[in-house]
């Protein structure tokens, strides 16, 4: 199960379903990656999930080619 943590810059945020968001980030070590952030469309996360923000990302997926799940916190 591939997983990693890194600092990243948010490139884009797209809503997915009622409360989630698909986020695309750029990291120095892993390049461009997308992931599903549960609760990413909530009002609590709205300020963090702005394109251009520097964040700390934890990414996990069953296979490296899959979308994967992300946890994001502001740096």
Phi, psi and omega in degrees: 000108179288136173206152181205165175227139181196162170278144185211168173245131179286127179265315180205157178224126178237134177294147179220110183072206184277321187232000184255170178214145172263120186245134175253128182232160177239124178242157178289323185272326189244358179076212182272131178221151175241152179201160179269126177250112178287133184080008183291342179263006182284161180293332178295323183268351186303320180289329180283323188272050178255134177305136181100344179290141172272127184224164172258125186244134168247120184242136180215137177208161176289319177232150183293339180278346184280167181298312177080168178251144179237145167241132186234137172222146182289138179268000000 
